[in-house]
Amino acid sequence: EPAIAELAAINATEEDIKRITYWDIQVDRDLARGDTKAHLESDIEFHRALSDACQNVVISKLMPIITEGIQQFLSATNNGSSELARSLHHRIRNAIAAHDAAEAKQAMQELLCVNQALLRQKNTEPSSS
């Protein structure tokens, strides 16, 4: 996904940026409402908007894999999202809007690291059985 964010920053049109912004804001709204199903759908649409902004057919074909990863992550973390993860989504969105490929790639790399740490934390927590 870092390469997707990087390519999106290079190729995004104004319409792509509007879609990315819309879905990023929608994720925040869904989280604020505690709507797990809507959060999942909005997060997938955010990442789909990133993929579409690449203007690359091959990357678009990767969306089912990315979607599955998002679904598994949110399921494994009980719809987990931290303030840091949200701020990284905003950084990605802003970098793409500014066509700053290096920043978009860096922010996405950081997001993956944050999500990986959250998964590790959830996997080491004692179960409440």
C-alpha contacts under 8 A as a table, 3 or more apart, distances in Angstrom:
res1	aa1	res2	aa2	distance
1	E	4	I	4.85
1	E	5	A	6.27
1	E	108	M	6.77
1	E	109	Q	7.77
2	P	5	A	5.17
2	P	6	E	6.17
2	P	104	A	7.38
2	P	105	K	4.52
2	P	106	Q	7.04
2	P	107	A	7.91
2	P	108	M	5.07
2	P	109	Q	5.59
3	A	6	E	4.93
3	A	7	L	6.05
3	A	105	K	6.23
4	I	7	L	5.17
4	I	8	A	5.95
4	I	50	L	6.91
4	I	51	S	6.26
4	I	54	C	6.62
4	I	59	I	7.45
4	I	105	K	7.76
5	A	8	A	5.03
5	A	9	A	6.20
5	A	50	L	6.46
5	A	51	S	7.86
5	A	54	C	7.92
5	A	92	I	7.15
5	A	96	I	7.32
5	A	101	A	7.24
5	A	104	A	5.35
5	A	105	K	5.41
5	A	108	M	6.69
6	E	9	A	5.25
6	E	10	I	6.58
6	E	96	I	7.86
6	E	100	D	7.82
6	E	101	A	4.42
6	E	102	A	6.42
6	E	103	E	7.87
6	E	104	A	5.45
6	E	105	K	4.81
7	L	10	I	5.08
7	L	11	N	6.14
7	L	53	A	7.83
7	L	54	C	5.21
7	L	101	A	6.82
8	A	11	N	5.17
8	A	12	A	5.21
8	A	50	L	5.99
8	A	51	S	7.00
8	A	52	D	7.80
8	A	53	A	4.82
8	A	54	C	4.21
8	A	55	Q	7.66
8	A	96	I	6.40
8	A	101	A	7.68
9	A	12	A	5.72
9	A	53	A	7.83
9	A	54	C	7.71
9	A	95	A	6.74
9	A	96	I	4.04
9	A	97	A	6.96
9	A	98	A	7.39
9	A	99	H	4.39
9	A	100	D	5.82
9	A	101	A	4.92
9	A	104	A	6.64
10	I	54	C	7.63
10	I	96	I	7.56
10	I	99	H	5.55
10	I	100	D	7.31
10	I	101	A	6.00
11	N	53	A	6.25
11	N	54	C	5.57
11	N	55	Q	6.53
11	N	99	H	7.90
12	A	15	E	7.85
12	A	16	D	5.51
12	A	17	I	6.38
12	A	53	A	4.67
12	A	54	C	6.43
12	A	55	Q	7.63
12	A	96	I	7.08
12	A	97	A	7.74
12	A	99	H	7.54
13	T	16	D	5.03
13	T	17	I	6.31
13	T	53	A	7.02
14	E	17	I	5.07
14	E	18	K	6.25
15	E	18	K	5.06
15	E	19	R	6.36
16	D	19	R	5.15
16	D	20	I	6.18
16	D	49	A	6.70
16	D	50	L	7.83
16	D	52	D	7.44
16	D	53	A	5.46
17	I	20	I	5.06
17	I	21	T	6.03
17	I	53	A	7.80
17	I	93	R	7.68
17	I	96	I	7.16
17	I	97	A	5.81
18	K	21	T	5.11
18	K	22	Y	6.02
19	R	22	Y	5.01
19	R	23	W	6.22
19	R	46	F	7.76
19	R	49	A	6.20
20	I	23	W	5.40
20	I	24	D	6.10
20	I	46	F	5.70
20	I	49	A	5.44
20	I	50	L	6.55
20	I	93	R	6.52
21	T	24	D	5.12
21	T	25	I	6.18
21	T	93	R	6.44
22	Y	25	I	5.35
22	Y	26	Q	6.13
23	W	26	Q	4.79
23	W	27	V	6.14
23	W	42	S	5.84
23	W	43	D	7.17
23	W	45	E	6.33
23	W	46	F	4.92
23	W	49	A	7.99
24	D	27	V	5.26
24	D	28	D	6.68
24	D	42	S	7.63
24	D	43	D	7.49
24	D	46	F	5.99
24	D	89	H	7.01
24	D	90	H	7.14
24	D	93	R	7.50
25	I	28	D	5.19
25	I	29	R	6.39
26	Q	29	R	4.98
26	Q	30	D	6.10
26	Q	39	H	7.93
26	Q	42	S	6.22
27	V	30	D	5.13
27	V	31	L	6.14
27	V	38	A	7.92
27	V	39	H	5.50
27	V	42	S	5.32
27	V	43	D	5.95
28	D	31	L	5.19
28	D	32	A	6.13
28	D	86	R	7.71
29	R	32	A	5.07
29	R	33	R	6.26
30	D	33	R	5.15
30	D	34	G	6.10
30	D	35	D	5.26
30	D	36	T	7.31
30	D	38	A	5.93
30	D	39	H	5.03
30	D	42	S	7.79
31	L	34	G	4.92
31	L	35	D	6.19
31	L	36	T	7.30
31	L	39	H	6.10
32	A	35	D	7.80
35	D	38	A	5.47
35	D	39	H	6.02
36	T	39	H	5.06
36	T	40	L	6.29
36	T	79	N	6.38
37	K	40	L	5.25
37	K	41	E	6.39
38	A	41	E	5.06
38	A	42	S	5.97
39	H	42	S	5.12
39	H	43	D	5.96
40	L	43	D	5.22
40	L	44	I	6.20
40	L	70	I	7.70
40	L	71	Q	6.99
40	L	74	L	7.32
40	L	79	N	7.77
41	E	44	I	5.19
41	E	45	E	6.18
42	S	45	E	4.98
42	S	46	F	6.09
43	D	46	F	5.03
43	D	47	H	6.39
43	D	70	I	7.78
44	I	47	H	5.21
44	I	48	R	6.05
44	I	67	T	5.99
44	I	70	I	6.93
45	E	48	R	4.79
45	E	49	A	5.99
46	F	49	A	5.14
46	F	50	L	6.42
47	H	50	L	4.96
47	H	51	S	6.22
47	H	66	I	7.90
48	R	51	S	4.94
48	R	52	D	6.07
48	R	60	S	7.94
48	R	63	M	6.60
49	A	52	D	5.03
49	A	53	A	6.06
50	L	53	A	5.13
50	L	54	C	6.75
51	S	54	C	5.47
51	S	55	Q	7.67
51	S	56	N	7.90
51	S	59	I	6.30
51	S	60	S	5.75
51	S	63	M	7.24
52	D	55	Q	5.74
52	D	56	N	7.30
52	D	60	S	6.33
54	C	59	I	7.39
56	N	59	I	5.48
56	N	60	S	6.40
57	V	60	S	5.04
57	V	61	K	6.43
58	V	61	K	5.19
58	V	62	L	6.92
59	I	62	L	5.20
59	I	63	M	7.21
60	S	63	M	5.61
61	K	64	P	7.09
62	L	65	I	5.49
62	L	66	I	6.44
63	M	66	I	4.93
63	M	67	T	5.84
64	P	67	T	5.00
64	P	68	E	6.14
65	I	68	E	5.16
65	I	69	G	6.28
66	I	69	G	5.02
66	I	70	I	6.24
67	T	70	I	5.14
67	T	71	Q	6.19
68	E	71	Q	5.10
68	E	72	Q	6.11
69	G	72	Q	5.15
69	G	73	F	6.02
70	I	73	F	5.09
70	I	74	L	6.11
71	Q	74	L	5.34
71	Q	75	S	6.05
72	Q	75	S	5.10
72	Q	76	A	5.94
73	F	76	A	5.16
73	F	77	T	6.10
73	F	79	N	7.75
73	F	80	G	7.94
73	F	119	L	7.39
74	L	77	T	5.20
74	L	78	N	5.77
74	L	79	N	4.23
74	L	80	G	5.79
75	S	78	N	5.18
75	S	79	N	5.93
76	A	79	N	7.59
76	A	119	L	7.14
76	A	122	K	7.57
77	T	80	G	4.75
77	T	118	L	7.33
77	T	119	L	6.34
77	T	122	K	6.18
80	G	118	L	7.78
81	S	85	A	6.08
81	S	86	R	6.97
82	S	85	A	5.04
82	S	86	R	6.29
83	E	86	R	5.04
83	E	87	S	6.13
84	L	87	S	5.06
84	L	88	L	6.18
84	L	114	V	7.67
85	A	88	L	5.06
85	A	89	H	6.33
85	A	111	L	5.92
85	A	114	V	6.63
85	A	115	N	7.38
86	R	89	H	5.06
86	R	90	H	6.40
87	S	90	H	4.99
87	S	91	R	6.19
88	L	91	R	4.83
88	L	92	I	6.11
88	L	107	A	5.82
88	L	108	M	7.19
88	L	110	E	7.38
88	L	111	L	5.94
89	H	92	I	5.10
89	H	93	R	6.20
89	H	107	A	7.76
89	H	108	M	7.81
89	H	111	L	7.54
90	H	93	R	5.03
90	H	94	N	6.04
91	R	94	N	5.08
91	R	95	A	5.94
91	R	103	E	7.94
91	R	104	A	7.18
91	R	107	A	6.27
92	I	95	A	5.15
92	I	96	I	6.17
92	I	103	E	7.39
92	I	104	A	4.87
92	I	105	K	7.80
92	I	107	A	5.70
92	I	108	M	6.50
93	R	96	I	5.27
93	R	97	A	6.20
93	R	104	A	7.67
94	N	97	A	4.99
94	N	98	A	6.15
95	A	98	A	5.02
95	A	99	H	5.97
95	A	100	D	4.98
95	A	101	A	6.94
95	A	103	E	5.79
95	A	104	A	5.04
96	I	99	H	4.74
96	I	100	D	5.97
96	I	101	A	6.91
96	I	104	A	6.11
97	A	100	D	7.71
100	D	103	E	5.55
100	D	104	A	6.24
101	A	104	A	5.13
101	A	105	K	6.14
102	A	105	K	5.23
102	A	106	Q	6.11
103	E	106	Q	5.01
103	E	107	A	5.98
104	A	107	A	5.27
104	A	108	M	6.20
105	K	108	M	5.22
105	K	109	Q	6.20
106	Q	109	Q	5.08
106	Q	110	E	6.23
107	A	110	E	5.05
107	A	111	L	6.14
108	M	111	L	4.90
108	M	112	L	6.26
109	Q	112	L	5.23
109	Q	113	C	6.39
110	E	113	C	5.05
110	E	114	V	6.18
111	L	114	V	5.07
111	L	115	N	6.10
112	L	115	N	5.10
112	L	116	Q	6.02
113	C	116	Q	5.02
113	C	117	A	6.17
114	V	117	A	5.12
114	V	118	L	6.23
115	N	118	L	4.99
115	N	119	L	6.20
116	Q	119	L	5.08
116	Q	120	R	6.24
117	A	120	R	5.04
117	A	121	Q	6.14
118	L	121	Q	5.02
118	L	122	K	6.18
119	L	122	K	5.12
119	L	123	N	6.07
120	R	123	N	5.05
120	R	124	T	6.27
121	Q	124	T	5.30
121	Q	125	E	6.29
122	K	125	E	5.33
